[in-house]
Amino acid sequence: MNSTMSEEPDALAVVNQLRDLAADPLNRRAIVQDQGCLPGLILFLDHPNPPVVHSALLALRYLAECRANREKMKSELGMMLSLQTVIQKVLKSHQLCDVICAKLRI
């Protein structure tokens, strides 16, 4: 088994655990105040496995629902750039789908 195959389930397990913790409003402030959780979630936004990115986005959405977290999240190193990168990838995917649909006349 190659290292990529063994790392991806671990990344997905970790990000899913953070997502599940962030789903509970009582955990949201503590997660953002923790030294490693928010930077870790941001790193997951650049992961090559789409389910990992999706789970990280859900976790960040939950965290942003807490008003007290928003300023810290906005100022966290890499947060806005990583979100912009995800948006660009999604837009590129949508554009490709639009081209395919247009060619197929769907």
C-alpha positions as CSV (number, residue, x, y, z in Angstrom):
1,M,0.0,0.0,0.0
2,N,1.4,3.4,-0.9
3,S,1.7,6.3,1.6
4,T,-1.0,8.4,-0.2
5,M,-3.6,5.7,0.3
6,S,-2.8,5.4,4.0
7,E,-2.6,9.2,4.7
8,E,-6.0,10.1,3.1
9,P,-8.2,8.1,5.4
10,D,-6.3,9.6,8.3
11,A,-6.8,13.1,7.1
12,L,-10.4,12.4,6.5
13,A,-10.8,10.9,10.0
14,V,-9.1,13.9,11.6
15,V,-11.1,16.6,9.7
16,N,-14.3,14.7,10.2
17,Q,-13.6,14.6,14.0
18,L,-13.0,18.4,13.9
19,R,-16.2,18.9,11.9
20,D,-18.2,16.9,14.4
21,L,-16.8,18.8,17.3
22,A,-17.5,22.1,15.5
23,A,-21.1,21.1,14.9
24,D,-21.7,21.5,18.7
25,P,-22.1,25.2,19.4
26,L,-20.6,24.7,22.9
27,N,-17.2,23.7,21.3
28,R,-16.9,26.5,18.7
29,R,-15.1,29.1,20.7
30,A,-12.6,26.6,22.2
31,I,-11.7,25.2,18.8
32,V,-10.9,28.6,17.4
33,Q,-8.9,29.6,20.5
34,D,-6.9,26.3,20.3
35,Q,-3.4,26.8,18.9
36,G,-3.6,24.1,16.3
37,C,-7.2,23.5,15.3
38,L,-7.9,26.5,13.1
39,P,-4.6,26.4,11.3
40,G,-5.1,22.7,10.8
41,L,-8.5,23.2,9.3
42,I,-7.1,25.8,6.9
43,L,-4.4,23.4,5.8
44,F,-7.1,20.8,5.0
45,L,-8.6,23.3,2.5
46,D,-5.6,22.6,0.2
47,H,-5.9,18.8,0.5
48,P,-6.2,16.9,-2.8
49,N,-9.1,14.7,-1.6
50,P,-12.4,16.6,-2.2
51,P,-14.2,14.9,0.8
52,V,-11.5,16.3,3.1
53,V,-11.9,19.8,1.7
54,H,-15.7,19.5,2.0
55,S,-15.5,18.4,5.6
56,A,-13.1,21.2,6.4
57,L,-15.4,23.7,4.8
58,L,-18.3,22.4,6.9
59,A,-16.2,22.7,10.1
60,L,-15.3,26.3,9.2
61,R,-18.9,27.2,8.5
62,Y,-19.9,25.9,11.9
63,L,-17.1,27.9,13.6
64,A,-18.1,31.0,11.7
65,E,-21.6,30.8,13.1
66,C,-20.2,31.9,16.4
67,R,-19.8,35.7,16.2
68,A,-16.9,35.7,18.6
69,N,-14.9,33.6,16.2
70,R,-15.2,35.7,13.1
71,E,-12.5,38.3,13.5
72,K,-9.9,35.6,14.5
73,M,-10.9,33.5,11.6
74,K,-10.6,36.3,9.1
75,S,-7.2,37.3,10.4
76,E,-5.8,33.7,10.6
77,L,-2.8,33.2,8.3
78,G,-3.8,31.6,5.1
79,M,-7.6,31.5,5.7
80,M,-8.8,34.0,3.1
81,L,-6.2,32.9,0.5
82,S,-7.2,29.2,1.0
83,L,-10.9,30.1,0.7
84,Q,-10.3,32.0,-2.5
85,T,-8.4,29.1,-3.9
86,V,-11.3,26.7,-3.1
87,I,-13.7,29.2,-4.7
88,Q,-11.6,29.4,-7.9
89,K,-11.4,25.6,-8.1
90,V,-15.2,25.3,-7.7
91,L,-15.8,28.0,-10.3
92,K,-13.4,26.3,-12.7
93,S,-15.3,23.0,-12.2
94,H,-18.7,24.8,-12.8
95,Q,-17.3,26.4,-16.0
96,L,-16.1,23.1,-17.2
97,C,-19.6,21.6,-16.5
98,D,-21.2,24.5,-18.3
99,V,-19.0,23.9,-21.4
100,I,-19.8,20.1,-21.3
101,C,-23.5,20.7,-20.9
102,A,-23.4,23.3,-23.8
103,K,-21.6,20.9,-26.0
104,L,-24.1,18.1,-25.2
105,R,-27.0,20.6,-25.4
106,I,-28.2,19.7,-22.0
